[in-house]
Amino acid sequence: MTQEARRRGGPGEQAVLLVAGLADVAVGTLGSALGVVRGLARRSDAAELVSEAERDLTARGRLVLDRYAAAPPAHLEILARHALARRVGEGG
């Protein structure tokens, strides 16, 4: 066993270290977010900022759904449209 492998420990220890690292990042991010929220609550235009944030999140949600939920058009449908366009272009 190499020195690096001994220092890392087994898979269980590795998983615990990863979870602890993720928890630390989450706590740090949450602390920063709470500081921002406290600062926003002190502003006189907080309601307007919340409304703007809601519109922004709604628009982002639409973009995500459009990107991932929209099924591409069926292949045969595309071929049928091309054939129809060709017939109309040829005059009949």
Summary of the structure (lengths in Angstrom):
residues: 92
radius of gyration: 27.1
end to end distance: 77.9
largest distance: 78.6
contacts: 160
relative contact order: 0.04
helix: 84%
strand: 0%
